[in-house]
């Protein structure tokens, strides 16, 4: 994102939640270490898609967070 990192977005998640919006948020990242993925999940991301990815993998991750 040009003006904000994903971590900055998740820090504003509480402000978003005040509006009763429960939108799943996937992290799309090249940081694929176990520690990075764990950090994203602890921040509140619904899932992590690691780059590079296939369309099939991306669609499956979306299906997973929506189910």
The first five atom37 places (N, CA, C, CB, O) and aatype in JSON, in Angstrom:
{
  "aatype": [20, 20, 20, 20, 20, 20, 20, 20, 20, 20, 20, 20, 20, 20, 20, 20, 20, 20, 20, 20, 20, 20, 20, 20, 20, 20, 20, 20, 20, 20, 20, 20, 20, 20, 20, 20, 20, 20, 20, 20, 20, 20, 20, 20, 20, 20, 20, 20, 20, 20, 20, 20, 20, 20, 20, 20, 20, 20, 20, 20, 20, 20, 20, 20, 20, 20, 20],
  "atom_mask": [
    [1, 1, 1, 1, 1],
    [1, 1, 1, 1, 1],
    [1, 1, 1, 1, 1],
    [1, 1, 1, 1, 1],
    [1, 1, 1, 1, 1],
    [1, 1, 1, 1, 1],
    [1, 1, 1, 1, 1],
    [1, 1, 1, 1, 1],
    [1, 1, 1, 1, 1],
    [1, 1, 1, 1, 1],
    [1, 1, 1, 1, 1],
    [1, 1, 1, 1, 1],
    [1, 1, 1, 1, 1],
    [1, 1, 1, 1, 1],
    [1, 1, 1, 1, 1],
    [1, 1, 1, 1, 1],
    [1, 1, 1, 1, 1],
    [1, 1, 1, 1, 1],
    [1, 1, 1, 1, 1],
    [1, 1, 1, 1, 1],
    [1, 1, 1, 1, 1],
    [1, 1, 1, 1, 1],
    [1, 1, 1, 1, 1],
    [1, 1, 1, 1, 1],
    [1, 1, 1, 1, 1],
    [1, 1, 1, 1, 1],
    [1, 1, 1, 1, 1],
    [1, 1, 1, 1, 1],
    [1, 1, 1, 1, 1],
    [1, 1, 1, 1, 1],
    [1, 1, 1, 1, 1],
    [1, 1, 1, 1, 1],
    [1, 1, 1, 1, 1],
    [1, 1, 1, 1, 1],
    [1, 1, 1, 1, 1],
    [1, 1, 1, 1, 1],
    [1, 1, 1, 1, 1],
    [1, 1, 1, 1, 1],
    [1, 1, 1, 1, 1],
    [1, 1, 1, 1, 1],
    [1, 1, 1, 1, 1],
    [1, 1, 1, 1, 1],
    [1, 1, 1, 1, 1],
    [1, 1, 1, 1, 1],
    [1, 1, 1, 1, 1],
    [1, 1, 1, 1, 1],
    [1, 1, 1, 1, 1],
    [1, 1, 1, 1, 1],
    [1, 1, 1, 1, 1],
    [1, 1, 1, 1, 1],
    [1, 1, 1, 1, 1],
    [1, 1, 1, 1, 1],
    [1, 1, 1, 1, 1],
    [1, 1, 1, 1, 1],
    [1, 1, 1, 1, 1],
    [1, 1, 1, 1, 1],
    [1, 1, 1, 1, 1],
    [1, 1, 1, 1, 1],
    [1, 1, 1, 1, 1],
    [1, 1, 1, 1, 1],
    [1, 1, 1, 1, 1],
    [1, 1, 1, 1, 1],
    [1, 1, 1, 1, 1],
    [1, 1, 1, 1, 1],
    [1, 1, 1, 1, 1],
    [1, 1, 1, 1, 1],
    [1, 1, 1, 1, 1]
  ],
  "atom_positions": [
    [[0.86, -1.16, 0.0], [0.0, 0.0, 0.0], [0.9, 1.23, 0.0], [-0.97, 0.0, 1.22], [1.9, 1.26, 0.71]],
    [[0.57, 2.2, -0.77], [1.47, 3.34, -0.9], [1.59, 4.22, 0.34], [1.02, 4.18, -2.03], [2.65, 4.8, 0.58]],
    [[0.55, 4.33, 1.14], [0.57, 5.28, 2.26], [0.59, 4.64, 3.63], [-0.6, 6.17, 2.17], [0.68, 5.33, 4.64]],
    [[0.5, 3.32, 3.67], [0.37, 2.66, 4.95], [0.82, 1.2, 4.81], [-1.09, 2.74, 5.48], [0.55, 0.56, 3.8]],
    [[1.5, 0.7, 5.82], [1.85, -0.72, 5.8], [0.66, -1.53, 6.3], [3.11, -0.99, 6.67], [-0.27, -0.98, 6.89]],
    [[0.71, -2.82, 6.06], [-0.34, -3.69, 6.57], [-0.41, -3.66, 8.09], [-0.12, -5.11, 6.09], [-1.49, -3.73, 8.67]],
    [[0.76, -3.57, 8.73], [0.77, -3.51, 10.19], [0.11, -2.23, 10.69], [2.22, -3.6, 10.72], [-0.59, -2.25, 11.7]],
    [[0.33, -1.11, 9.99], [-0.33, 0.13, 10.38], [-1.84, 0.02, 10.21], [0.21, 1.31, 9.55], [-2.61, 0.52, 11.03]],
    [[-2.27, -0.65, 9.15], [-3.7, -0.88, 8.94], [-4.3, -1.67, 10.1], [-3.94, -1.62, 7.63], [-5.36, -1.31, 10.61]],
    [[-3.62, -2.73, 10.51], [-4.15, -3.56, 11.58], [-4.16, -2.82, 12.91], [-3.33, -4.83, 11.7], [-4.99, -3.12, 13.77]],
    [[-3.28, -1.86, 13.09], [-3.31, -1.04, 14.3], [-4.56, -0.16, 14.34], [-2.06, -0.17, 14.39], [-4.95, 0.29, 15.41]],
    [[-5.17, 0.07, 13.2], [-6.4, 0.86, 13.13], [-7.65, -0.02, 13.12], [-6.38, 1.75, 11.9], [-8.77, 0.47, 12.99]],
    [[-7.45, -1.32, 13.23], [-8.56, -2.27, 13.16], [-9.61, -2.0, 14.24], [-8.05, -3.7, 13.29], [-10.8, -2.18, 13.99]],
    [[-9.2, -1.57, 15.41], [-10.17, -1.27, 16.48], [-11.09, -0.15, 16.07], [-9.44, -0.91, 17.78], [-12.29, -0.18, 16.38]],
    [[-10.56, 0.85, 15.38], [-11.38, 1.96, 14.91], [-12.39, 1.46, 13.87], [-10.5, 3.08, 14.31], [-13.53, 1.92, 13.84]],
    [[-11.97, 0.53, 13.03], [-12.86, -0.04, 12.03], [-13.94, -0.88, 12.72], [-12.07, -0.9, 11.01], [-15.11, -0.83, 12.32]],
    [[-13.56, -1.64, 13.73], [-14.49, -2.53, 14.43], [-15.63, -1.77, 15.11], [-13.74, -3.36, 15.46], [-16.71, -2.33, 15.31]],
    [[-15.41, -0.51, 15.46], [-16.48, 0.29, 16.09], [-17.68, 0.41, 15.18], [-15.96, 1.69, 16.44], [-18.79, 0.66, 15.64]],
    [[-17.48, 0.23, 13.89], [-18.57, 0.34, 12.93], [-19.2, -1.02, 12.63], [-18.06, 0.97, 11.65], [-19.93, -1.17, 11.65]],
    [[-18.91, -2.01, 13.48], [-19.45, -3.37, 13.34], [-19.14, -3.97, 11.97], [-20.96, -3.35, 13.56], [-19.95, -4.71, 11.41]],
    [[-17.98, -3.66, 11.46], [-17.54, -4.23, 10.19], [-16.63, -5.4, 10.52], [-16.8, -3.17, 9.3], [-15.62, -5.24, 11.2]],
    [[-16.99, -6.57, 10.04], [-16.19, -7.77, 10.28], [-15.66, -8.28, 8.95], [-17.03, -8.87, 11.01], [-16.07, -9.33, 8.46]],
    [[-14.76, -7.52, 8.37], [-14.2, -7.85, 7.07], [-12.91, -8.62, 7.24], [-13.96, -6.59, 6.24], [-11.98, -8.14, 7.9]],
    [[-12.82, -9.81, 6.66], [-11.56, -10.55, 6.74], [-10.46, -9.79, 5.98], [-11.72, -11.98, 6.16], [-10.72, -9.19, 4.94]],
    [[-9.26, -9.82, 6.51], [-8.13, -9.13, 5.88], [-7.0, -10.13, 5.72], [-7.67, -7.89, 6.72], [-6.52, -10.71, 6.7]],
    [[-6.57, -10.33, 4.48], [-5.44, -11.21, 4.2], [-4.17, -10.39, 4.06], [-5.7, -12.03, 2.91], [-4.17, -9.32, 3.45]],
    [[-3.09, -10.88, 4.63], [-1.78, -10.27, 4.42], [-1.2, -10.88, 3.15], [-0.83, -10.5, 5.65], [-1.14, -12.1, 3.02]],
    [[-0.78, -10.05, 2.23], [-0.14, -10.49, 1.0], [1.31, -10.05, 1.1], [-0.85, -9.89, -0.3], [1.6, -8.86, 1.01]],
    [[2.23, -11.0, 1.29], [3.58, -10.64, 1.67], [4.64, -11.57, 1.08], [3.7, -10.63, 3.16], [4.37, -12.72, 0.76]],
    [[5.84, -11.02, 0.95], [7.0, -11.83, 0.57], [7.74, -12.3, 1.81], [7.94, -11.03, -0.36], [8.67, -13.1, 1.72]],
    [[7.35, -11.81, 2.97], [7.96, -12.22, 4.25], [7.32, -13.55, 4.66], [7.77, -11.12, 5.37], [6.21, -13.57, 5.2]],
    [[8.01, -14.63, 4.4], [7.37, -15.95, 4.56], [7.94, -16.77, 5.71], [7.51, -16.73, 3.3], [7.64, -17.95, 5.83]],
    [[8.74, -16.15, 6.56], [9.25, -16.93, 7.68], [8.11, -17.24, 8.64], [10.4, -16.17, 8.42], [7.11, -16.52, 8.7]],
    [[8.26, -18.3, 9.39], [7.25, -18.69, 10.37], [7.0, -17.55, 11.35], [7.68, -19.96, 11.12], [5.86, -17.3, 11.74]],
    [[8.06, -16.87, 11.75], [7.92, -15.76, 12.7], [7.09, -14.63, 12.1], [9.31, -15.23, 13.12], [6.23, -14.07, 12.79]],
    [[7.33, -14.3, 10.83], [6.56, -13.24, 10.18], [5.09, -13.63, 10.07], [7.12, -12.93, 8.79], [4.21, -12.82, 10.38]],
    [[4.83, -14.85, 9.65], [3.44, -15.3, 9.5], [2.74, -15.3, 10.85], [3.39, -16.71, 8.88], [1.6, -14.86, 10.95]],
    [[3.4, -15.77, 11.89], [2.83, -15.74, 13.24], [2.53, -14.31, 13.67], [3.77, -16.4, 14.24], [1.49, -14.05, 14.28]],
    [[3.43, -13.39, 13.37], [3.23, -11.98, 13.74], [2.0, -11.41, 13.04], [4.48, -11.13, 13.38], [1.19, -10.72, 13.67]],
    [[1.85, -11.71, 11.74], [0.68, -11.2, 11.01], [-0.61, -11.74, 11.61], [0.77, -11.57, 9.53], [-1.59, -11.0, 11.76]],
    [[-0.62, -13.01, 11.94], [-1.83, -13.6, 12.52], [-2.13, -13.0, 13.89], [-1.7, -15.13, 12.62], [-3.29, -12.77, 14.22]],
    [[-1.09, -12.76, 14.69], [-1.28, -12.14, 16.01], [-1.77, -10.7, 15.89], [0.01, -12.17, 16.81], [-2.5, -10.22, 16.76]],
    [[-1.38, -10.02, 14.81], [-1.86, -8.65, 14.58], [-3.35, -8.62, 14.24], [-1.06, -8.0, 13.46], [-4.0, -7.59, 14.36]],
    [[-3.87, -9.78, 13.81], [-5.3, -9.85, 13.51], [-5.64, -10.13, 12.06], [-5.94, -8.59, 13.91], [-6.82, -10.15, 11.7]],
    [[-4.63, -10.35, 11.22], [-4.94, -10.73, 9.85], [-5.69, -12.06, 9.86], [-3.65, -10.83, 8.98], [-5.42, -12.92, 10.7]],
    [[-6.61, -12.22, 8.93], [-7.4, -13.45, 8.85], [-6.61, -14.6, 8.25], [-8.65, -13.21, 8.03], [-6.93, -15.76, 8.49]],
    [[-5.59, -14.28, 7.5], [-4.74, -15.28, 6.86], [-3.59, -14.6, 6.17], [-5.54, -16.12, 5.87], [-3.52, -13.38, 6.11]],
    [[-2.67, -15.4, 5.65], [-1.48, -14.89, 4.99], [-1.32, -15.58, 3.65], [-0.21, -15.1, 5.87], [-1.39, -16.8, 3.56]],
    [[-1.12, -14.79, 2.61], [-0.8, -15.3, 1.29], [0.64, -14.9, 1.01], [-1.79, -14.74, 0.18], [0.98, -13.72, 0.98]],
    [[1.48, -15.91, 0.8], [2.9, -15.65, 0.58], [3.19, -15.53, -0.91], [3.75, -16.77, 1.19], [2.72, -16.32, -1.73]],
    [[3.98, -14.5, -1.24], [4.4, -14.31, -2.63], [5.66, -15.11, -2.88], [4.64, -12.81, -2.95], [6.48, -15.23, -1.97]],
    [[5.86, -15.67, -4.05], [4.88, -15.68, -5.15], [3.77, -16.68, -4.87], [5.56, -16.01, -6.49], [3.97, -17.64, -4.13]],
    [[2.62, -16.46, -5.45], [1.49, -17.34, -5.23], [0.82, -17.64, -6.56], [0.49, -16.71, -4.24], [0.99, -16.91, -7.54]],
    [[0.06, -18.7, -6.57], [-0.75, -19.02, -7.75], [-2.15, -18.48, -7.52], [-0.78, -20.57, -8.03], [-2.57, -18.25, -6.39]],
    [[-2.86, -18.28, -8.59], [-4.24, -17.81, -8.48], [-5.06, -18.83, -7.69], [-4.87, -17.59, -9.89], [-5.89, -18.46, -6.86]],
    [[-4.82, -20.11, -7.94], [-5.57, -21.16, -7.22], [-5.31, -21.07, -5.72], [-5.18, -22.56, -7.74], [-6.25, -21.21, -4.94]],
    [[-4.07, -20.83, -5.31], [-3.74, -20.7, -3.89], [-4.4, -19.46, -3.29], [-2.23, -20.63, -3.7], [-4.91, -19.5, -2.18]],
    [[-4.37, -18.37, -4.04], [-4.98, -17.12, -3.58], [-6.48, -17.28, -3.39], [-4.69, -15.97, -4.58], [-7.04, -16.86, -2.37]],
    [[-7.14, -17.9, -4.36], [-8.58, -18.13, -4.28], [-8.9, -19.05, -3.1], [-9.12, -18.73, -5.6], [-9.88, -18.82, -2.39]],
    [[-8.09, -20.08, -2.89], [-8.32, -20.99, -1.77], [-8.21, -20.26, -0.43], [-7.32, -22.16, -1.81], [-9.02, -20.5, 0.47]],
    [[-7.23, -19.38, -0.3], [-7.08, -18.6, 0.94], [-8.31, -17.72, 1.17], [-5.8, -17.72, 0.89], [-8.79, -17.59, 2.29]],
    [[-8.82, -17.12, 0.1], [-10.02, -16.29, 0.22], [-11.19, -17.16, 0.67], [-10.35, -15.57, -1.12], [-11.94, -16.77, 1.57]],
    [[-11.36, -18.31, 0.06], [-12.45, -19.23, 0.45], [-12.31, -19.63, 1.92], [-12.44, -20.49, -0.45], [-13.3, -19.71, 2.64]],
    [[-11.08, -19.88, 2.36], [-10.85, -20.29, 3.75], [-11.3, -19.22, 4.74], [-9.36, -20.6, 3.97], [-11.93, -19.54, 5.74]],
    [[-10.99, -17.95, 4.46], [-11.36, -16.91, 5.42], [-12.83, -16.56, 5.36], [-10.54, -15.66, 5.18], [-13.39, -16.02, 6.32]],
    [[-13.47, -16.86, 4.24], [-14.9, -16.56, 4.12], [-15.8, -17.67, 4.66], [-15.24, -16.29, 2.67], [-16.99, -17.45, 4.88]],
    [[-15.23, -18.85, 4.87], [-16.06, -19.96, 5.35], [-16.1, -20.04, 6.85], [-15.57, -21.26, 4.79], [-16.76, -20.92, 7.4]]
  ]
}
